[in-house]
Each structure stands twice: as structure tokens, then as C-alpha cells.
Amino acid sequence: MEVVSISLFLLLAVVVSGAIARMLPWSIPTPLVQIALGGVIGLSTEHRVDLDPELFLFLFLPPLLFLDGWRIPKDELFKDLTTVVELALGLVLITVVGMGFFIHWMIPAMPLAVAIALAAVVSPTDPIAVSAIAARVPIPKRMMHILEGESLLNDASGLVCLRFAIAAALTGTFSVTAAALNFLWVAGAGLAIGVVLTIVVSRAKAWVTRRFGEDSGSQILVSLLIPFGSYLLAEHFHASGILAAVGAGVTMTYTEISRAAMAATRMRRNSVWDMIQFALNGIIFVLLGEQLPAILDGAKETVALTGHASPWWLAVYVLAIVAGLALLRFCWVWVSLRLTILRKAPDAMHSPDWRLVATTSCAGVRGAITLAGVLTLPLTLNDGTAFPARDLAIFLAAGVIIVSLLLATFALPILLKGLTLPAEPSHQAEEDAARIATAKAAVRAIERRQHVLAEAGDDPDVYAAAGARAMDVYRERIDGLAGGAADAVRTQERLSAELSLIGVKAEREQLNRLIRNRAIGSETARKLVRELDLAEARYRG
């Protein structure tokens, strides 16, 4: 019962933190508010959340990484794949090795394997925190796509490195050759399991749907189970469950194209996944804040491990790690931009804009994945003794998250103001061509059905009028987009949507009055409210 109560209390804290973040007059990211609220909870109650590392990893990471892989724009990812791989793999490896040795040099009391494990958990970035920070100063689309792709891959690569570091800490041995071969199996098998499982489940689901119909609730539940199933199956074969969840998410995009669900199912499923993403990310940051008082209470004991007496040395270590991460990222991003993104811009190739480099570097905020990773450090070694410097590693990781969030909160809006990436090719012609093609297909289908109904019916004029009415919308689209007046058509559509939203708002206000006055029944009210919700969603695009 206590576990259920704590879970509900954490969900309530996520809701309250979101409301507080919107009420504040300053542009404070929601994750920072959640951490602060979690800290208040930790100070005001005697109850503590005892986190089981393996359970924490299993509950939080598979659905979050699965959703990232599912929703990330694939074309944009593949277009900048070289840059993404350089940031997600190359930068992670440099960070793990470089920062691992740096942390061990700075804090000799922390064993090298534990220092590398800490470097591995602070290497992944969190685009959700970046989006919250840059809400009032939008990040250029291409940069955001690169950050999303980097985060998707470096989450997996960082956590795989963490796995090897923990194994080295537990066994006391490490072999580069064995690690390389193990990495190939862990990564390759993990991705393959996620892809194969998703394809098999999607085909089985499509087979059942064709023969027995579609149930929206079952479809949504299957999508929720896939990341956990992929994770468990991969772990059973000693592969990476994290990469299995990522592979499953990426594969979902392509299986959905050929085996599309009903529109109602997609809408409900998107809402469910939006809620899960919001809740899990929020709970992670609230948990970070809730754990901070206990971590700070043990600061004196923790700093004693480093050979110092003052707890302020912990702040020095956090700032030093953040500075080291920022310097590595700045240098790597500068080289990456010089070699890839700016290749098509000769004038800028030899002198990358320092603001572009600084913005991409500053956007490397640490967040939910870092916290989830560091909390998976085992409590004890194989011989039953306490895991060395575990509390110190958790404190430093938490400090890196908070400092990177604060740094980006103040620096990103300044760096982003007026910043532009090299010009992107317009996709408007591609969109217009697709709209024309789909409209023509719709007209042909309506004409065929109209003729069939007219031949079977007693009054052909009724079917002709109905068909013409249905086809008018599509013909207007074809004439406008194909007749050289595409800009005018888009302007009209935008204005029409704006005016339609005003009409929907007026409908909703009148409907609410009818409901309050009990002029209509609850069933009619529910139906009309749903129709207005769908119309509003359509016009808001």
C-alpha cells in the first residue's frame, strides 16, 4: 500500500510542478521546478523512496527510449546521420575515457572503474530539458533534429559503456578485446531483437485485426508492452535491453506505414504516450529532488572519501566536471560542424560561427537518463561489500544535472536569439505534390462509389449532388495548388482555420450553456463535445 501511495504522490507532484512552472513569471524550465518541489517533499516528510536500481532502470528507460525512437523524424535523422553518429558515439567514447581518467585523477579515492561509470552516465544528453528551456526562444529545427538524434543514440551508447564499467568494478578486471567483442554482441543482438520482435508483433496484430476487427484498447496496450518485451528478451540473451527498446521504437515507424491503425486508435494512443512521457520524465526529476536532502545529509561523509573536510569541495568537483564536459563538447562540436554540416556552405566552412558551436554545446543538458543511469549503480560488490564511492557518484551526477540545467537556462536564450543555421531546402513543393496526389485519389474513389450508388438507386441526382459536394473540397485543393496559386491557397487555408477556430469556440461556449441548463442529455453532450474536440484538433493542425 505504501508503494502505491508514494507513486500517486509523485504523480501529484508532477502535476503541481507543471502548474507552478506555468505560473512563474520567469522562464524557468519545468525540470528545475520539479527538482525543487522534490527537494521540498524530501525535507517535509520522513518517508524516503528506496530505489531498486534494476527496477528503476526497467520501469523508466525502455518506454522513454522506445518513444524517442518512434517519434524522431527519420528523414532528418538520416540526412545528418554523420553528425549525429559523431556526437552520439564518438563524443560519448571520448567523454567516457577522457572524463573517466580526469575524474579519477581529480578524486583518487574514486576507483577508475567507478569514475568511468560516472563519466558514462553524464555523457547522454536530454532534448526534453532543452526544449523546456528554449520554449520562449525556439531552437532551429535542424539543430533540434540533430540534438534529438544524438540523444537517442547516446542514451544507448552511454548506458552500454556504463554496463561495461560496472562489470569492471564488480570483477576488478577489464579486457579491451573481450569488451569490444562483447560490445558487438550486446549492441548488435540488442538492436536485432528489438527490430524482429516489433515486426513479429505488428504482423500478428495486423493478422488478428483483419480477421476479427480492431480494438483500440488492445492496440494501445500492445504498443505499451513492446518496449518492455524487447528489453526483457534482450536481457535474457545478455544483449542490451536499452538498444532493443531503441530498435523497437525506430521499427514502429515503418511497421505502422504498412499496417496502419484506425484514426481513433492513433489519436488515443498518442494521447496515452504523451501522458506516459510527461509522467515518467516528471517523476524522474521529482525523485532527483526527493533524493537530494538525503544525499546532502551525507555530504560530510561523502566528501571524507575524497580526503577533504569541507563539503564545498563537492561543489568544486561538480563545477570541474561540468567544465570538462563543456570543453570536450565544444571542441568536438566545432570539429563536427566543420567537417559535416558546413560542408555545403563553403563561406562558413573555414570559420564556423562560434555562437552556433556554443549553442550546440550548451544544449548538451543532462537530465532523466543521467539520473536513471547513476541510480542503477549496484549497492554492493560481488563479495557483499559496499559499492565504492556510490553515494559520491550519485551526488556528482545530480550536481551535473542541476548545474547543466541552470547553465543552459541562462545561456541558451542569449545564444539562440537571432541565430540561424545554413539555409534549409524547402519541403513545400513536396508537400503540395503529395496533397494534389491524395486529392486526385480521393476524387477518383468518390466518383467510382457515386456511379455504383447511382446505378443501384432510384434517384441518381441525389447521388450526383452528394458526390459533387464531397469532391468540391478536393477539386479546390487541386485547382489551387496546381494552378500556380499555392501561396494564396495556403493563406486562405490559414485564415479559414483561424476563423473556424473562432466558430468552434463559440459552439463550445453555447454547448456549455446548454449543458449547464440541462437542455440536452449527457449522451448528446458527450457526442457533441467529442466532435468539437476533433474539429479543434483539425484546425489547429
Number of C-alpha atoms within 10 A of each C-alpha: 6 8 9 9 10 14 14 12 14 22 18 13 21 27 16 14 23 17 13 16 18 13 10 10 8 8 17 20 22 21 31 23 23 29 24 19 23 27 20 16 22 22 17 10 9 7 12 14 12 7 13 14 16 14 10 15 18 19 13 20 26 28 26 24 27 29 25 22 24 20 13 17 15 16 10 14 20 13 14 17 17 15 23 25 18 18 24 26 19 16 23 27 20 17 24 25 17 16 23 22 19 20 23 17 14 15 16 15 16 20 18 20 24 25 27 29 29 28 33 31 30 33 30 30 28 23 24 20 24 26 16 17 28 20 14 10 15 14 23 12 13 18 17 17 22 24 24 24 27 27 27 26 23 26 28 25 26 28 25 21 23 27 18 19 26 21 16 19 23 18 12 11 10 14 8 8 9 9 15 11 10 15 18 12 16 23 20 15 20 28 24 18 25 31 22 16 20 26 18 12 15 23 15 11 16 20 13 12 15 9 8 9 10 16 12 18 11 12 20 17 12 15 20 19 12 24 30 22 21 32 26 20 19 25 16 11 14 14 26 30 32 33 33 38 36 31 26 32 29 25 21 22 16 14 17 12 9 11 14 13 17 12 10 10 18 15 13 15 19 13 12 15 17 12 11 17 19 17 17 20 22 25 26 24 26 29 24 29 27 27 24 23 17 14 18 14 10 16 20 16 14 22 19 15 17 17 12 13 13 11 16 12 15 20 15 11 17 20 17 16 22 21 14 17 21 19 13 17 24 20 14 19 22 19 14 19 18 19 15 16 17 18 13 11 14 9 10 13 16 12 11 17 15 12 15 19 22 20 22 23 22 21 29 25 28 27 28 24 27 27 21 23 27 27 23 21 23 18 15 13 16 11 9 8 9 12 18 20 18 20 21 22 22 24 22 22 26 23 20 27 26 20 18 21 25 16 15 23 23 13 16 21 19 14 19 19 12 8 13 14 13 11 8 8 6 8 8 10 11 9 11 17 14 12 16 19 12 13 19 17 12 15 18 12 12 17 17 11 12 19 15 12 16 15 11 9 12 10 11 14 11 14 20 16 12 12 18 16 11 15 20 12 12 19 17 13 21 20 14 18 20 13 9 10 11 18 11 12 16 14 11 12 14 15 12 13 17 14 13 16 19 13 13 18 14 12 15 16 12 12 18 14 13 14 15 10 9 11 11 13 10 11 9 10 17 10 11 15 16 11 13 17 13 13 15 18 11 11 16 12 8
